[in-house]
Amino acid sequence: MTRCCASTPTRSSPPPPDAERHTDRRFVLALLQNLDETTQEIVLYHLIDEMSQGEIAELVGLSRVTVNKRLMKFRAHAEEQARRRSVG
């Protein structure tokens, strides 16, 4: 009986979804470590709890504009780090 080689992962195979998700989590956690506590909360409320900027602003006691600016800075930083990660 011959085994099908299609189920055997090769070096060029993409990582399993769980492994990729684990890598993504580690990446986001590393990014969060460099932020102040309030910005960490803002990012987590937005990404995990799917709260709007207005809801977050009310919760943390900042203006919606400030929440928006912090999210934009986080996104820009995350995109830059992701580019560096994919190149390196």
C-alpha positions in Angstrom: 0.0 0.0 0.0 1.4 3.4 -1.0 1.0 6.4 1.1 0.0 9.6 -0.6 2.8 12.2 -0.3 0.3 15.1 -0.5 -0.4 15.0 3.2 3.3 15.2 4.1 4.3 18.8 4.7 7.3 20.1 2.7 9.5 23.1 3.4 7.5 25.2 0.9 4.2 24.3 2.6 2.5 27.2 4.4 2.4 26.7 8.2 -0.8 25.2 9.7 -3.4 27.8 10.6 -2.8 27.3 14.4 1.0 27.9 14.0 0.4 31.0 11.9 -2.1 32.3 14.4 0.4 31.7 17.3 3.1 33.6 15.3 0.7 36.5 14.8 -0.2 36.6 18.5 3.5 36.7 19.4 4.0 39.5 16.9 1.1 41.6 18.3 2.2 41.0 21.9 5.7 42.2 21.0 4.3 45.3 19.5 2.1 46.0 22.5 5.0 45.7 24.9 6.5 48.9 23.5 3.3 50.9 24.2 2.1 52.8 27.2 -0.6 51.1 29.2 -3.4 53.4 27.9 -2.5 52.8 24.3 -2.3 49.0 25.0 -5.9 49.2 26.3 -7.0 51.2 23.3 -5.6 48.7 20.9 -7.0 45.7 22.7 -10.4 47.2 23.1 -10.4 48.0 19.4 -8.9 44.7 18.1 -10.3 42.2 20.6 -13.5 43.7 21.9 -14.3 45.4 18.6 -15.3 48.6 20.3 -15.7 51.8 18.3 -13.4 54.7 18.8 -16.1 56.7 20.6 -16.8 53.8 23.0 -13.1 53.5 23.8 -12.7 57.2 24.2 -15.5 57.3 26.8 -14.1 54.3 28.6 -10.5 55.5 28.9 -11.3 59.2 29.3 -9.7 60.6 26.2 -11.2 62.3 23.1 -12.2 60.2 20.1 -9.6 62.1 18.1 -6.8 61.1 20.5 -8.0 57.4 20.4 -7.9 57.6 16.6 -4.4 59.1 16.6 -3.1 56.3 18.9 -4.7 53.6 16.7 -3.2 55.2 13.6 0.2 55.3 15.2 -0.1 51.7 16.3 -1.2 50.6 12.8 1.7 52.5 11.1 4.2 50.9 13.6 2.7 47.4 13.1 2.9 47.8 9.3 6.5 48.9 9.4 7.4 46.0 11.7 5.5 43.5 9.5 7.5 44.8 6.5 10.8 44.4 8.3 9.7 40.9 9.5 8.8 39.8 6.0 12.1 41.1 4.5 14.4 39.8 7.2 
